[in-house]
Each structure stands twice: as C-alpha cells, then as structure tokens.
Amino acid sequence: MIQPPTDDASHTPSRPASRRPHSPTIIAAALLLAVMFGLAVGSGLNESPTFDEGFYVARGWAFWRTHHLMPLGHPPLTNLLSGLGVLLEPGLPDPTTLDGWADDNYEGFSQDLLWKQGIDTDRVIFLARLPIVFLGLLLGALICRWGWELYGNGGALVALALYALSPNVLAHAGLATTDLGVAAFYVATLYAWTRFLRSWSARWLVVGGLLFGLAQAAKFSALLLGPTLLVMTLWTAWRKRAQIEEGEGPLARIAAWPLGWLWAGLASLIAMGLVGLLALWASYLFAPRPYPLANYVSEFLHFMTLASEGHRAYLLGSFSQSGWWYYHPLILLAKMPLPALALLLIASTLALGRSIRPVEMGLIFPALVYLGASMLGSLNVGIRYLLPMLPLLYLFAARSASGPPRSGWLRAGVLAILLGSQAALHVWIYPDYLAFYNLAVGGPRNGYRIAVDSNLDWGQDLPGLAAYLAEHDDQMQLYLSYFGWADPAYYGIDAVRLPGWPPPQPDPVRPPFHPLNPPPGRYAISASNLVGVQLYEPDSFAYFRARQPVATIGHSIFVYEIQPATALSNAPTRPSWFAQCATPGPLESEGRIADLTGIADLRQVYFDCQQSLPFPAGSGWLMLPAEGQPIVDLGPPDYVARHEDGSPRYRVWRVDSPPPPPPSTVEFPPLSLPLPIAGYLELNGYQVNAGQVAPGDTLTVTIWWRVREPPPPPVSFFAHLIAPDGSVAAVGDSLGVAVEDWQPGTVLIQQHAFHIGEELPDGSYALAVGLYSLDTLERFPVSQSGERVVDRIVLRNVTVAR
C-alpha cells in the first residue's frame, strides 16, 4: 500500500492515510492537463516545422511503410510514435519513389516528401506532433502521481502546475522531436525504479526494465540512466539490506550471501537491463541481421562521431566549437520561469532546514547527475538537452507545498501568487514558448543576446512572418535569411535568399550579398543567423545587428527596412572611398573590402588611427580596430566584425559627412575661422582636453583641417608649447595620413599629445600649430604683411601649475 507523505522530518503522518488523491485534486489535475493539451496544440499549430522535425517525421513514417529505418544518428522510438500519426494522412506517396531514399539521404528525402509533393504539410506535421502531445500528457499524469506520493495532494498539484505550465515543456511537447520523448521515458524509468527500490518486487523490476529500454530507444542521453540507477540501487540495497534478507524470492536468497546486499543490487540491475534490452530490440521490430541491435550500435557510433567533432555554439556574444562547462547551468537559470525558480529555492531551504528524506534523493541525485553530465558535453545548443531533469526539479519544488503546519495560510498565499504568476506567463508568451527567457535576463526580447538555436530560434516562425508580410503588402523587395529546412514558398513568402543555415541552393540569377552595403528593401533574418552561429561568414549580418528592427516575429525573426536613397532627404551620393587604420597593418585586404561593399573601385586610404582620422570628400567608410577609442566621438558603429571566438575585431562607420568641429577661436592671428595656410589647408576648429595641466599630465589637442589643395610632399603638422620667452617648451608634431592621400575637400582630424615633464616651469604657454616641409623644415605661411610672415597659429594659452 502506498502511503501519503508525511509533513515533518520524523515522517509521522499528520492526517489519515488515503490510497488515492482526493477527488478535488484529481479534478484539478485533469483541468491542468486539459490546459496543457490546449496550449501545446495551439502553439504547435502556429509553428512551421523546426530544424530537425522534417527528418524525424519522414523517418518514422517511412519505417512504418517499408520497415526500413533510415540512419539518422538517433534511436527511433519517438520518430516511430510521430510516424504513427502521419499514417493517418491519406494520399502520401510511396517512400521508395522519393529523392534520397536509395542512398539514405534523410535531408533530401524529407525535403521531397514535405515540400515537393504538393501535400498538406501543415496537417502532416500536426499529425506527427499529436502523439508527442499525448506522451507529454502521460508524463504530466505520472508527475502528479509521484508528487502526491511524495508531498500529498498539494504537492501533486504544485508539481503538475509547474510542469503543465512550463514554457520549456510546452515548447517541446508540441514538436515531433526526440526531446519530450526521452524526458517522458527517462522520468518514468526513475519513478518505476524508485517504486522497485521501495518494495523490491518483481512487478516493478519488470516495469522499470521495460521503461529503461524504451528510454534507450528514445535518445542516447538516456544512457545516463545506467550509472544513475547503479548508484541508487547499491545505496538503497545497503540501507535496506535487512529488509531484502527478510523478503521472499531470489533476491532474498542472494542477500543471504556474504555481501549479499551488493549481489542482490547487481542482480536486480542485470535483470532490469535484460528486460530493457528486450524492449530496445522490440523498437527495432526484433531485427536479427546482421546481428541484434546492429542499427542501434551503428547509430550510436555515428552519434559519438558527431559529438566528438563538436558543434559551434553561441553564448553571451561568444562562440565556441567545444562549448562551455557552465552553458547548461546558465541556460537553466535564464530559461526557467522565475516563479518555478522561487519555489525551487523555497523547497531547497525547507530541505536544508528539515533534512532531505531518502525518497527525495530519487529526485535530487538523478537531476544532479544529468546536469553534471551535460556540463561535460560539447553540445551546447539548447535547454532541450536538460528536459529530462526539469520534471525532477518541478517535483522537488513541490516540497514547498508541505512546509510546517503553522505556516499553512502563508504557504498557501505564496503558492497562489507564484503559481498564478506562472500561469500569467502563458498569456504573455503564448504561442512563442520556444523563445521564452525569464524577465531576470531581459525576457525573450533579449534572448538573442544570450543564446539562440533551439533556445530561441529553431525555424518555427515562418507562419508568423507570412502573416506580417500580408499586413505590409507593399512593393519593397523582401530578402530572407532563414534558419531551418522549411520551405518559405509554402507559406507564400517570396524572397531573395540571403546567407543562412542551411545555405540556400546556388542560384546564378540571385544577386550577391555585400554585408557592408545591403541594397534597399525589407530584410527578415532569423536570430540564429543574425548572430551568425552556424554561418560560414558569421558577420554576414553585422550591419543589421547594429540597428533596431522594425518588427520581430515570435522573437525569432527580425525584420529590418532599408529605404532607397531617393526616399531619403539629403540622400548621400554613392560611396567613393574606404579609409582603414593601418597601425600596425591593414585590417582587411582591398579585395575583401570590395566583397564587403560590392564596390570594386573604392579609393583606399590608410592612416594611423592613434593620432588621425581622414574623411575624404563624399560618402565612404571608416574602419578602426576594436581596441581603443577613436580620437573623436563617431557614435555607434554601423558594423562590428568579430574574431572566431566572437570578440570584436574591428568597427566600421558609414560616413556621409565628417564630425563637425567644436566652436573655436584662435589667439593669433586675430582672424575668424576657417583660417587658411598657404592656400593648401584651412583650420576649421580644435579641441583641447584641459586648460590647465600639471607635470606628469598629458595635454592633447585635436584639430580639424580641411584640404584645399594638397601641398607638395613631404609635409607634417607641428604643434608646440611656446614659453613666455618665445622658446619651444614642448613638441607634439604628428601626421597620421600621408599627404599623397590628401585631396581637395578631405577633412583631416589630427591629434597632438604633449607629455608635461617635471622640468617644465609653472606658467602660461602658447599652444601653436601649423604645417611645415619635412625636406626644408620651413613652415608654410599663414599670413604675410610686407616682409612680416606669420607661419604659425596660436590657438590659446595653456597654464602649467603644480
């Protein structure tokens, strides 16, 4: 007989035992499962097939039609469940006639079935998803039962509410993928085995073995059940060795041996494993050739090969091929609803204060093992890899419903607020459960800055994009970068394909895409492609990352608009130049710049960005390294290129006019700006970082020059601090742009730096600048009156004071 949980650490029941949950609990649980069914189905009906779904659906359906299992690197069970749903669709073609069948090419096979045969793909996908929805409901019922056994009626409802109203569970309960399937059989195996460890009965051993085998047939991550159940069994066998010895049957006889508890535990595991192997073999229809479970072994070896190669992952702006050990704990915290986290914290506090019961270790230990194993893996692509541990966490969080009796009203109020908040999340996020992030990290709007792929963007929002385009039916050309295998044309989306993943098929008619200079039009870019996690050119859409979208579709597709030049007031001319910092060397080759901009005849200008910025006449681009700041504020960049790990490499600004100089006056000659020098240059303004400095300080002056006519080279700018006696007290000469790159209309922003030495006496110093020849050292005149020539401009006086 199963007894309800106790309400205190001594495990003394606080109310009469009952054999089943109360009727109100059963009714409430049924309502929660009905809500879950509606939310999962409603969400699934709004989503296009996600990245992997087409492969799974086609594989499962083809198996039932032909008994041939197409190799995919995954066990088949959940695919077969989805395939059963697809069998309800009439008029599907013979699988053996489809592309890719002969050579087991699941990509071509699924593409032909879903997008080239004229079938109702939405209905086929829905039928494939429906068995997974029902499997999710069965898991919910199991969680309710387990919660009742652990924490009573209140605990059952809290655990089920957290599960049924979990965005992460709902996101995958409505998809024909492997993740919900393995979670269901994983948790069911743990439940059955904990029941066995309580009773050591043959019935629960067989049930646990069958579920163990089905879990192995669902996904390879279920292999973690092996070491988990081993430790749980041996620990329990040691604790209950007297109970086993007093029982009946083979285990009792084995327990009478020396170290009998150990042999009894191992014997039960071996028996469970044999039953599990039989169930696993049954999922392959007991195929005997070339040897039993040969397909499972080959799929596993294929999976291990893929896992060893790694998978390029994205987290908080960084990339890694091997992943991060902290990826899954961080994603768990970012994507777990805050009410669920709060209840988990309350439950942990209660456990620490009143001790953890041995039966609760059946939740805590498997969850910790699963999380620890995930931290060792390199597949960092989504919280879906943690799905088997989420129900365990929700069950443990239900401990909050069984606190001290004196806290009853307070506990009920806290639970009502938190569970009400959990329910409210579904009004807010529905139907976009895949994109859920909690508010502590900025919500789903900020999700693409944290992690993408199946955490946010799995190719699910083509229907939403089609609806948006229908509302904005204008003449703007649509450009699409889509992350997924679904066919946009099926949804009525007519677009020029941009770089994406998988890459679009080659098309000689398609115009090339130039990341720094995209043509006018409307752009729809999947979040995974926006950050570039899988793209061959990860910075393909850096131009758009620097801009705000006009709309987001389901938080996973970003929509931008670039207006044509004729629609802009004061429209800039065609870019004609590209200036890049060449200290210590050029950041990009001229050929690469032509690819980025789509303009082969750009005038190339190189400069020392530590002291200069050039702005040739007309429009162009300015490229600076990511480290350091430009000598004047240029505003946010229009494009940020990254290193392989995601760290910034360089920044690019599109420049239509140079930054204006600050309002300025000069001390001498007493003329207003602009002030010319020998007809070659004119001084338009300047900026000094301080009017008073002390020894040890650095005085910088930034000067705006405009070229009228290039002077005869070689030349340089001089900048001097002139002492009261007329001597030169400090020199800051510099030139960061070769005179050969000067042209009429070029604006040069030049910075001069003076280190104020200890030997410089206190006093007032004149800050003088000008232009001189490097060959003759003669200064170019500023003005001339008779025989008197002024060859320097005194900007202002600077005070040196200790």
DAGI-V415094 format. One line per field, one symbol per residue. phi: phi as a letter, one per 40 degrees, with the letter a starting at -180 (. if undefined). Layout:
phi: ???
//
This chain:
phi: .cccccbaccgcccadcbcadcddcccccccccccddcccccccccbcdcdcddcccccccccccbgbcccbgaccdcccccccccdcccgcccdcccdgccbfccccccccccbbcgcccdccccccccccdcccccccccccccccccbgccccccccccccbcdcccdbcbbcbcccccccccccccccccccccbfcccccccccccdccccccaccccccdcccdcccccccccbcccccccbgccccccccdfcdccccccccccccccccccccccbffccbcadgccccccccccccccccgacbbafgbbacbgbccdcdcccccbcdcdccccccccccccccbgccdcccccccccccccccccccbcbbicdcbdcccdcccccccdccbcddccdccccccccccccccccdccccdcccdccbcccbhgcccdcccabfccabbgcbccccccccccbcbccccbbbbbibccdcdcgcbaccbdabccccdacccccbbdcacccibbbbcdccdcgcbccbdcdbcdcccbcccabbfgbbbbbbbccdccbcfdcccdbaabbcbbcadcaccccccccbgbcbcccbbacccbaabbccgcabbbbcccgbccbcbgcccabcbcccgccbabbbcbbacdcccdabbcaccbcccbcbfgcbbcbiaabcacbbbdgcbcbbbbcbbccacccccbacbabcbcdcgcccabbdaabbdccccbdgcbbbbbbbbccccccccibbccbbibaccccgcccccaabgccbcbabccacbcbac
//
